[in-house]
Amino acid sequence: MVEILEEAEQLVVRIGGQEYARYWFGPSRWKPYLHPLRAANGLSLLADAPTDHRHHHGLWIGHGRVDDADFWLERHNSGRILHRKFENLTPQGDTVTFTQLCDWVAPDGTVRLHDTRTFTFYDTPPEARIFDLEITLRAPSQTTVTLYPTNESGLPHLRVAEGISVKTGGTITNSEGQKNERETYRQRARWIDYSGKLGRLACGIAVFDHPQNPDFPTPWFTRDYGPFAPNFILFQEDPLIIAPRKPLRLRYRIYTHVGDVNEGRVQEAWKVFADSAESSSGATESRVPEQAGSATR
């Protein structure tokens, strides 16, 4: 059973009676974000406001150059991504979902973008859990909006916890078998996985690119110290223009697992996601590979 409980400025996601994630959305935040995201031993796979980048918050959405406004940093001249309302919030079931509407408000008070984001969580075991994220960016009124190429972008962006990052003993692996920042940065891949140890538990987190996303398979932004994101905007020559009636729609699956990339059977989990996405025109299944997370294959 999956449950969503609303507390002060946050939604708490529980699976099988245990907390899996928290989603922060209140007006005291510069932007909504998800943290913690718990591994099977209860420790968070994601970091929040680490000392080297205080504006990194677990899993979040933002962009550093939206027209002339910054929606990435958290300074006096930065914009804010403000929660407007929730829709379609399913409080409990084998599958639960919530949709959030947000406004990207520049320092001058103008709304530069609207976004709609939908999270879907499934009743899956702690050794191999999945949730889906869909993001749609829309231009306000009849104006176009320009997203300029920048590495300060995340649609979404993740910052992994110490122990998972390469700098603290973890490993980055992509779907092509390339490893760590040196080999995976800017490379196209169907998925990226970070695996390492939290306490004594070998575990990891992977992000799957949806086969119907723009420029699939996407190039990735990766850093050995912990942040990563699918970022096709950074590596294209021209800015991305979002026009009225032509929103940008992006879909991803996040997979948290026990074991490294092989023991966690990340490729098998990706195959389930990709097969169901293609066969049902975007409707994805909640299955994970049998015995996913097992130390044997």
HUGI-V889474 format. One record per pair of residues at least 24 apart in sequence whose ideal C-beta (glycine too) atoms are under 10 Angstrom apart, sorted by the first residue. I is the first residue (numbers start at 1). J is the second residue. If there is no record, write none. Layout:
i = <I/I>
j = <J/J>
This chain:
i = <1/1/1/1/1/2/2/2/2/2/2/2/2/2/2/2/2/2/2/3/3/3/3/3/3/4/4/4/4/4/4/4/4/4/4/4/5/5/6/6/6/6/9/10/10/11/11/11/11/11/11/13/13/13/13/13/13/13/14/14/14/15/15/15/15/15/15/15/15/15/16/16/16/16/18/18/20/20/20/20/20/20/21/21/21/21/21/21/21/21/21/21/22/22/23/23/23/23/23/23/23/24/24/24/24/24/25/25/25/25/25/25/25/26/26/27/27/27/29/29/29/29/29/29/29/30/30/30/30/30/30/30/30/30/30/30/30/30/30/31/31/31/31/31/31/31/31/31/31/31/31/31/31/31/31/32/32/32/32/32/32/32/32/32/32/32/32/33/33/33/33/33/33/33/33/33/33/34/34/34/34/34/34/34/34/34/34/35/35/35/35/35/36/37/37/37/37/37/37/37/37/38/38/38/38/39/39/39/39/39/39/39/39/39/39/39/39/39/39/39/39/39/40/40/40/40/40/40/40/40/40/40/40/40/40/41/41/41/41/41/41/41/42/42/42/42/43/43/43/43/43/43/43/43/44/44/44/44/45/45/45/45/45/45/45/45/45/45/45/45/45/45/45/46/46/46/46/46/46/46/46/47/47/47/47/47/47/47/47/47/47/48/48/49/49/50/50/50/50/50/50/50/52/52/52/52/53/53/53/53/53/55/55/56/56/56/56/56/56/56/57/57/57/58/58/58/58/58/58/59/59/59/59/59/59/59/59/59/59/59/59/59/59/60/60/60/60/60/60/60/61/61/61/61/61/61/61/61/61/61/61/61/61/61/62/62/62/62/62/62/62/62/63/63/63/63/63/63/63/63/63/63/63/63/63/63/63/64/64/64/64/64/64/64/64/65/65/65/65/65/65/65/65/65/66/66/66/66/66/66/66/66/66/66/66/66/67/67/67/67/67/67/67/67/67/67/67/68/68/68/68/68/68/69/69/69/69/69/69/69/69/69/70/70/70/70/71/71/71/71/71/71/71/71/72/72/72/72/72/72/73/75/76/77/77/77/78/78/79/79/79/79/79/79/79/79/79/79/79/80/80/80/80/81/81/81/81/82/84/84/84/87/87/88/89/90/90/92/93/93/93/94/94/94/94/94/95/95/95/95/95/95/95/96/96/96/96/96/97/97/97/97/97/99/99/102/102/103/104/104/104/110/110/111/111/112/112/112/112/112/113/113/113/113/113/113/113/113/113/114/114/114/114/114/114/115/115/115/116/116/117/117/117/118/119/120/120/120/121/121/122/122/122/122/122/123/124/124/124/124/124/124/125/125/125/125/126/126/126/126/126/127/127/127/127/127/127/127/127/127/127/127/127/128/128/128/128/128/128/128/128/128/128/128/128/128/128/128/128/128/129/129/129/129/129/129/129/129/129/130/130/130/130/130/130/130/130/130/130/130/130/130/130/130/130/131/131/131/131/131/131/132/132/132/132/132/132/132/132/132/132/133/133/133/133/133/133/133/134/134/134/134/134/134/135/135/135/135/135/135/136/136/136/136/136/137/137/137/137/137/137/138/138/138/138/138/138/138/138/139/139/139/139/139/139/139/139/140/140/141/142/142/142/143/143/143/144/144/144/144/144/145/145/145/145/145/145/145/146/146/146/146/146/147/147/147/147/147/147/148/148/148/148/148/149/149/149/149/149/149/149/149/149/149/150/150/150/150/150/151/151/151/151/151/151/151/151/151/152/152/152/152/153/153/153/153/153/153/153/153/154/154/154/154/154/154/155/155/155/155/155/155/155/155/156/156/156/156/156/156/157/157/157/157/157/157/158/158/158/158/158/158/158/158/158/158/159/159/159/159/159/159/160/160/160/160/160/160/160/160/160/160/160/161/161/161/161/161/161/162/162/162/162/162/163/163/163/163/163/163/163/163/163/164/164/164/164/164/164/164/164/164/164/165/165/165/165/165/165/165/165/166/166/166/166/166/166/166/167/167/167/167/168/168/168/168/168/169/169/170/170/170/170/170/170/170/170/170/170/170/171/171/171/171/171/171/172/172/172/172/172/172/172/172/172/173/173/173/173/173/173/173/174/174/174/174/174/174/174/175/175/175/175/175/175/175/175/176/177/177/178/178/179/180/180/180/181/181/181/181/181/181/181/182/182/183/184/184/184/184/184/184/184/185/185/185/185/185/185/185/185/186/186/186/186/186/186/186/187/187/187/187/187/187/188/188/188/188/188/188/188/188/189/189/189/189/189/189/190/190/190/190/190/190/190/190/191/191/191/191/191/191/191/191/191/191/191/191/191/191/192/192/192/192/192/192/192/192/192/193/193/193/193/193/193/193/193/193/193/193/194/194/194/194/195/195/195/195/195/195/195/195/195/196/197/201/201/202/202/202/202/202/202/202/203/203/203/203/203/203/203/203/204/204/204/204/204/204/204/204/204/204/205/205/205/205/205/205/206/206/206/206/206/206/206/206/206/206/206/207/207/207/207/208/208/208/208/208/208/208/208/208/208/208/208/208/208/209/209/209/209/209/209/209/210/210/210/210/210/210/210/210/210/210/210/211/211/211/211/211/211/211/212/212/212/212/212/212/212/213/213/213/213/213/213/214/214/214/214/218/218/249/251/251/251/253/253/253/255/255/255/256/257/257/257/257/258/258/258/258/259/259/259/259/259/259/260/262/262/263/263/263/263/263/263/264/264/264/264/264/264/265/265/265/265/265/265/265/266/268/268/269>
j = <92/93/94/96/123/90/91/92/93/94/95/96/97/120/121/122/123/124/131/90/91/92/93/96/121/86/89/90/91/92/93/96/97/98/119/121/91/92/86/89/91/98/83/34/35/86/89/96/98/100/119/37/38/96/98/119/121/131/92/96/121/96/121/122/123/124/125/126/129/131/123/124/125/126/42/126/121/124/126/129/131/256/45/46/58/59/119/121/129/131/254/256/48/58/58/59/86/98/100/117/119/48/57/58/60/83/81/82/83/84/86/100/102/82/83/80/82/83/57/60/74/80/81/82/83/55/57/60/62/71/72/73/74/75/78/79/80/81/82/55/57/60/61/62/71/72/74/78/79/80/81/82/83/102/104/57/59/60/61/62/81/82/83/100/102/115/117/57/58/59/60/61/62/81/156/157/159/58/59/60/61/119/131/133/156/158/254/59/60/158/159/161/161/129/131/158/160/161/205/254/256/126/129/198/256/126/127/129/161/163/164/197/198/199/201/202/203/204/205/256/257/258/125/126/127/128/129/198/201/203/256/257/258/259/293/126/198/199/200/201/203/258/126/198/199/201/161/163/164/197/198/199/201/203/160/161/164/198/158/160/161/163/164/194/195/196/198/203/204/205/254/256/257/158/159/160/161/164/205/226/256/158/159/160/161/162/163/164/165/226/227/159/161/74/159/159/161/162/165/225/226/227/159/225/226/227/159/223/225/226/227/152/159/154/157/158/159/160/226/227/157/158/159/156/157/158/159/160/161/119/131/133/154/156/157/158/159/160/205/207/229/252/254/154/155/156/157/158/159/229/102/104/115/117/133/135/137/153/154/155/156/157/229/250/104/152/153/154/155/156/157/229/104/112/113/137/147/148/150/152/153/154/155/157/231/233/240/147/148/149/150/151/152/153/154/146/147/148/149/150/152/153/233/239/104/106/112/113/137/145/146/147/148/150/153/242/106/110/112/113/143/144/145/146/147/148/239/106/107/108/112/146/148/104/105/106/107/108/110/112/113/145/106/107/150/152/104/105/106/112/113/147/152/153/150/151/152/153/154/157/152/107/107/106/107/108/106/107/103/104/105/106/107/108/109/110/111/112/113/104/105/106/107/105/112/113/115/111/114/115/116/116/118/118/119/120/121/123/121/122/123/121/122/123/124/286/120/121/122/123/131/132/286/120/121/122/123/131/121/122/131/132/134/134/136/135/137/140/137/140/145/140/143/140/141/139/140/143/145/146/137/138/139/140/145/147/242/247/248/138/139/140/141/145/247/155/247/248/247/249/155/156/250/251/254/253/284/286/254/286/284/285/286/287/288/286/255/256/286/287/288/292/258/288/292/293/203/256/257/258/293/203/256/257/258/259/263/264/288/291/292/293/294/255/256/257/258/259/264/265/266/268/269/288/289/290/291/292/293/294/205/254/255/256/257/258/288/292/293/206/208/253/254/255/256/257/269/272/273/284/285/286/287/288/292/252/253/254/255/256/286/208/210/251/252/253/254/273/277/284/286/207/210/250/251/252/253/254/210/249/250/251/252/282/247/248/249/250/251/252/247/248/249/250/251/240/242/247/248/249/250/242/243/244/245/246/247/248/249/241/242/243/244/245/246/247/248/242/244/244/243/244/245/242/243/244/241/242/243/244/246/239/240/241/242/243/244/248/238/239/240/241/242/233/239/240/241/242/248/233/234/238/239/240/231/232/233/234/235/236/237/238/239/240/221/231/233/234/239/185/221/223/227/229/231/233/234/235/221/229/231/234/221/229/230/231/232/233/234/240/221/227/228/229/230/231/229/230/231/232/233/248/250/252/207/229/230/250/252/254/221/227/228/229/230/231/192/194/205/207/226/227/228/229/230/254/223/225/226/227/228/229/194/195/196/198/204/205/223/225/226/227/228/194/196/198/203/205/226/196/197/198/225/226/194/195/196/197/198/199/201/202/203/193/194/195/196/197/198/203/204/205/226/194/196/223/224/225/226/227/228/194/196/222/223/224/225/226/223/224/225/226/196/197/224/225/226/196/197/194/195/196/197/198/202/203/204/224/226/260/195/196/204/224/260/261/196/204/220/222/223/224/226/228/261/204/206/260/261/262/266/267/206/217/220/222/228/261/266/206/208/209/217/261/266/267/270/217/261/267/220/222/261/222/223/224/220/221/222/223/224/225/228/222/224/222/219/220/221/222/223/224/228/219/220/221/222/223/224/228/235/219/220/221/222/231/234/235/217/218/219/220/222/235/215/216/217/218/219/220/232/235/217/218/219/220/222/230/216/217/218/267/270/271/273/274/217/218/220/230/252/253/255/261/266/267/269/270/273/274/218/220/221/222/228/229/230/261/266/228/255/257/260/261/262/264/266/267/269/270/222/226/228/261/257/258/259/260/261/262/263/264/266/260/260/258/259/257/258/259/260/263/264/295/256/257/258/259/260/263/264/293/255/256/257/258/259/260/261/263/264/266/254/255/256/257/264/266/253/254/255/256/257/261/264/266/267/269/270/252/253/254/255/251/252/253/254/255/266/269/270/271/272/273/274/277/284/250/251/252/253/270/273/274/249/250/251/252/253/273/274/277/278/282/284/251/273/274/275/277/278/282/249/250/251/277/278/281/282/248/249/250/251/252/277/240/248/249/250/250/252/282/277/282/284/277/284/286/288/289/292/293/288/289/292/293/292/293/294/295/292/293/294/295/296/297/295/295/297/292/293/294/295/296/297/288/289/292/293/294/295/289/290/291/292/293/294/297/292/292/297/293>
